[in-house]
Amino acid sequence: MTYQVLAGALVGLGLFLLIRALMPGKPDPMASIARIDALRQQTSFAYTSQQEQAPPKRLARLRDELGTSVNEFYIRQGWQIRSLRADLAILDRSVEQFLATKLLLAAFGVIFGPFVFAAFYIIGLHLTPTIPVWLALLFGAVFFLLPDLEVKGQAAEKRRDFRRVLGAYLDLVAMNLAGGRGLPEALMAAAEVSDGWALRRIRDALTDARVTGISQWNALSQLGDALDIDELKDLGAALALVAEDGAKVRESLSARAETMRHRELSEIEGAAGAKSQSMLVAQMLLCAGFMVFLLYPAMARVMGSI
C-alpha cells in the first residue's frame, strides 16, 4: 500500500509541476530585470568561425530551442545560478546548450535505469517491481548533476590559469606606465602582447569599454564579476581610486603582481605537500600489506598448532 501511495504522490507532483510550468504567470519586475541582465552579459564580440556561422542541423536546432526554453523558465522563476553562469562564461560555453545537455542527460538516465533492472532480471536477480522506479530516479538525478561537476572542475583550472596570466599582465602594465604611457594606453598595449585566451578576454573587455563609453577599470571589474575572479574585481576598484596618479598606479600594480606570485607559489607548495602526503599514505599501505604477507604463514601455523 505504501508503494502505491508513494507512486501516486510522485505522479501527482509531476502533473502539478507540468501544469505550473505551462501556465503563464504574472510578469515579475525582478525577473524581467534579470532577463535583461542575462541578455546583456551574453553579448560579446567574440570571433565566430565559418563552421559556427553555418546553419545548425536539426538536432542542434532542437537542442538550442530546448535550452532557450529552459533558460527562460529559470529566469521567470528568478533562479540566477550566478556561479554556474560564471563557470560557463570563463569556459566560453553557452548557458542554453548546457541546460539542454543537463535535461537530455537526465532523460537518458531515467531511461537507463529500467535497462539496468532488466539486466539484473535476465541474470536471475528477481527484484521488486518498485526497483525500476528508484533506479530511474537515481540515474536521472546523477546524470543531471554530472555536467555541473565537470564544469566546476574545468572552471577552477581555467581561473588558476587566468590568475597566472593576470600577474604577468600587471607587470606589463607597470612597465608600460614606466615608459611614459597613460593608463588606458598601457592597459591596452599590455593586453596586445599575446593572443592567449586570458589576454584576449581582457582585450575584448577593454575594446568593448571604448565602444560603450565606460572606463576601462569599470570594464575590468565587470569582467571579474562575469568570470567570478576576485583579483580582477579588486584590480578594477583599485585602478578607479588611483587612476589619475601614474606613480601610485605603477607601484600598486607592481605590488599586486608580486602578491599574486607569492600566493601562486604558496598554492603550488601546498599542492605539492598534499601530493607528498598522499604518496606517504600509499607507501605505508604497501608496507602494511607486505608485513601481512610475511607474517600470515607463521601466524596461520601457530594458530593451527593451537
C-alpha positions in Angstrom: 0.0 0.0 0.0 2.9 2.3 0.8 4.4 2.0 -2.6 1.1 2.7 -4.4 0.6 5.9 -2.3 4.2 7.0 -3.0 3.9 6.3 -6.7 0.6 8.2 -6.8 2.2 11.1 -5.0 5.1 11.3 -7.4 2.7 11.2 -10.4 0.6 13.9 -8.9 3.7 16.1 -8.1 4.9 15.6 -11.7 1.5 16.7 -13.1 1.4 19.7 -10.8 4.8 20.8 -11.9 4.0 20.3 -15.5 0.8 22.4 -15.3 2.6 25.0 -13.2 5.3 25.3 -15.9 2.8 25.6 -18.8 0.5 28.1 -17.2 1.6 31.7 -17.9 2.3 33.5 -14.7 2.2 37.2 -13.8 5.2 39.2 -15.1 7.6 39.8 -12.3 9.6 43.0 -12.5 12.7 41.4 -10.9 12.6 38.5 -13.4 12.3 41.0 -16.3 15.4 42.8 -15.0 17.3 39.6 -14.5 16.4 38.6 -18.1 17.8 41.9 -19.4 21.0 41.5 -17.4 21.4 37.9 -18.7 21.0 39.0 -22.3 23.4 41.9 -21.8 26.0 39.6 -20.3 25.7 37.2 -23.2 26.5 40.0 -25.7 30.1 39.7 -26.8 32.3 40.4 -29.9 34.0 37.0 -29.9 35.3 35.6 -33.1 32.9 33.2 -34.9 34.4 30.7 -37.3 32.8 29.8 -40.6 31.7 26.5 -39.2 29.8 28.2 -36.4 28.2 30.6 -38.9 26.8 27.7 -40.9 23.1 26.9 -40.3 22.7 24.5 -37.4 21.4 21.0 -38.0 18.0 19.8 -37.0 19.1 18.1 -33.8 21.3 21.1 -32.8 18.5 23.5 -33.5 16.1 21.4 -31.3 18.7 21.4 -28.6 19.1 25.1 -28.8 15.4 25.7 -28.6 15.1 23.4 -25.6 18.0 25.2 -23.9 16.4 28.6 -24.6 13.1 27.4 -23.1 14.8 26.0 -20.0 16.8 29.2 -19.6 13.7 31.4 -19.9 12.0 29.2 -17.3 14.9 29.7 -14.9 14.7 33.4 -15.4 11.0 33.5 -14.9 11.4 31.6 -11.7 14.1 34.0 -10.5 16.8 31.3 -10.4 20.0 33.3 -11.0 22.6 30.4 -10.9 25.3 33.0 -10.8 28.1 30.6 -10.1 27.1 28.3 -12.9 26.9 31.2 -15.4 30.3 32.5 -14.3 31.8 29.0 -14.8 30.3 28.8 -18.2 31.4 32.3 -19.1 35.1 31.5 -18.3 34.8 28.3 -20.3 33.2 30.3 -23.2 30.2 28.0 -23.3 26.5 28.8 -23.8 24.1 28.6 -20.9 21.3 27.4 -23.1 23.3 24.5 -24.5 24.5 23.5 -21.1 21.0 23.4 -19.6 19.7 21.4 -22.6 22.6 18.9 -22.1 21.6 18.5 -18.5 18.0 17.9 -19.3 18.8 15.4 -22.1 21.2 13.5 -19.8 18.6 13.4 -17.1 16.1 11.9 -19.6 18.7 9.4 -20.7 19.3 8.5 -17.0 15.6 7.9 -16.5 15.5 5.6 -19.5 18.8 3.9 -18.5 17.6 2.9 -15.0 15.0 0.3 -16.2 17.6 -1.2 -18.6 19.8 -1.9 -15.6 16.8 -3.6 -13.8 16.2 -5.6 -17.0 19.9 -6.7 -17.0 19.6 -7.8 -13.3 16.4 -9.7 -14.1 18.0 -11.5 -17.0 20.9 -12.8 -14.9 18.4 -14.1 -12.4 18.1 -11.4 -9.7 14.3 -11.2 -9.2 13.8 -7.8 -7.5 10.6 -6.0 -6.5 8.7 -4.1 -9.2 9.4 -0.7 -7.5 13.2 -1.0 -8.1 13.0 0.3 -11.7 11.3 3.5 -10.5 14.0 4.1 -7.9 16.7 3.3 -10.4 15.2 5.7 -13.0 15.1 8.5 -10.4 18.6 7.7 -9.2 20.2 7.6 -12.6 18.2 10.7 -13.7 19.5 12.7 -10.7 23.1 11.5 -11.2 23.1 12.2 -14.9 21.6 15.6 -14.2 24.3 16.6 -11.8 27.3 15.2 -13.7 27.7 18.2 -16.1 27.9 20.6 -13.1 30.8 18.7 -11.5 32.6 18.7 -14.9 32.1 22.4 -15.4 33.2 23.3 -11.9 36.4 21.4 -12.3 37.3 22.9 -15.6 36.3 26.4 -14.5 38.6 26.1 -11.4 41.5 25.2 -13.6 40.8 28.0 -16.0 40.6 30.5 -13.2 44.0 29.4 -11.9 45.5 29.9 -15.4 43.8 33.3 -15.6 45.3 34.4 -12.3 48.8 33.4 -13.5 48.3 35.4 -16.7 46.9 38.3 -14.7 50.1 38.6 -12.6 52.2 38.8 -15.7 49.7 41.3 -17.3 50.1 43.6 -14.3 53.9 43.6 -14.7 53.5 44.5 -18.3 51.1 47.4 -17.5 53.6 48.7 -14.9 56.4 48.6 -17.5 54.3 50.5 -20.0 53.5 53.1 -17.3 57.2 53.4 -16.5 57.8 54.0 -20.3 55.6 57.1 -20.2 52.3 55.8 -21.5 49.0 56.7 -19.9 46.9 54.2 -18.0 44.4 53.4 -20.8 47.1 53.0 -23.4 49.2 50.9 -21.0 46.3 48.6 -20.3 45.5 48.0 -24.0 49.2 47.7 -25.0 49.8 45.1 -22.3 46.8 43.1 -23.5 48.0 43.0 -27.1 51.3 41.3 -26.2 49.9 37.8 -26.6 46.9 36.1 -28.3 46.2 33.8 -25.4 42.6 33.3 -24.3 43.1 35.2 -21.0 44.6 38.3 -22.5 42.1 38.1 -25.4 39.3 38.3 -22.9 40.9 41.3 -21.2 41.5 42.9 -24.6 37.9 42.3 -25.7 36.6 43.9 -22.4 38.8 46.9 -23.0 37.7 47.2 -26.6 34.0 47.0 -25.5 34.7 49.7 -22.9 35.8 52.1 -25.7 32.7 51.3 -27.7 30.2 51.6 -24.8 31.9 54.7 -23.3 32.7 53.3 -19.8 36.0 53.5 -18.2 38.5 50.6 -18.7 38.7 49.8 -15.0 35.0 49.5 -14.8 35.2 47.1 -17.7 37.8 45.0 -15.8 35.5 45.0 -12.8 32.6 43.8 -14.9 34.8 41.1 -16.5 35.8 40.0 -13.0 32.1 39.8 -12.0 31.2 37.8 -15.1 34.1 35.3 -14.6 34.0 35.3 -10.8 37.6 36.3 -10.4 38.1 38.4 -7.2 41.6 39.6 -8.2 40.2 41.2 -11.4 37.4 42.9 -9.5 39.8 44.2 -6.9 42.1 45.5 -9.7 39.2 47.5 -11.3 38.3 49.0 -7.9 42.0 49.9 -7.2 42.5 51.5 -10.6 39.4 53.6 -10.1 40.9 55.1 -6.9 44.4 55.9 -8.3 43.7 56.3 -12.0 44.9 59.9 -12.0 48.3 59.3 -10.4 50.6 57.4 -12.6 53.3 56.8 -9.9 50.8 55.3 -7.5 49.2 53.2 -10.2 52.6 51.7 -11.1 53.5 51.0 -7.5 50.1 49.4 -6.8 50.3 47.2 -9.9 53.8 46.0 -9.1 52.8 45.2 -5.5 49.7 43.3 -6.7 51.7 41.3 -9.2 54.2 40.4 -6.5 51.4 39.4 -4.1 49.8 37.2 -6.7 53.1 35.5 -7.5 53.6 34.8 -3.8 50.1 33.4 -3.5 50.5 31.2 -6.5 53.8 29.9 -5.1 52.1 29.1 -1.8 49.3 27.2 -3.6 51.9 25.2 -5.6 53.8 24.3 -2.4 50.6 23.3 -0.7 49.5 21.1 -3.6 53.0 19.5 -3.7 52.8 18.9 0.1 49.3 17.3 -0.3 50.6 15.0 -3.1 53.7 14.0 -1.0 51.4 13.2 1.9 49.2 11.0 -0.3 52.3 9.2 -1.6 53.4 8.6 2.0 50.0 7.1 2.9 50.2 4.8 -0.2 53.7 3.7 0.8 52.5 2.9 4.4 49.7 0.8 3.0 52.1 -1.1 0.8 54.4 -1.7 3.8 51.4 -2.9 5.9 50.3 -5.3 3.1 53.9 -6.6 2.8 54.1 -7.2 6.5 50.8 -9.1 6.5 52.1 -11.2 3.6 55.2 -12.1 5.6 53.5 -12.7 8.9 50.4 -14.6 7.7 52.1 -18.1 7.2 53.7 -18.0 10.6 50.5 -16.9 12.3 48.5 -19.5 10.5 51.0 -22.3 11.6 50.9 -21.1 15.2 47.1 -20.9 15.3 46.8 -24.3 13.6 49.1 -25.9 16.2 47.0 -24.5 19.0 
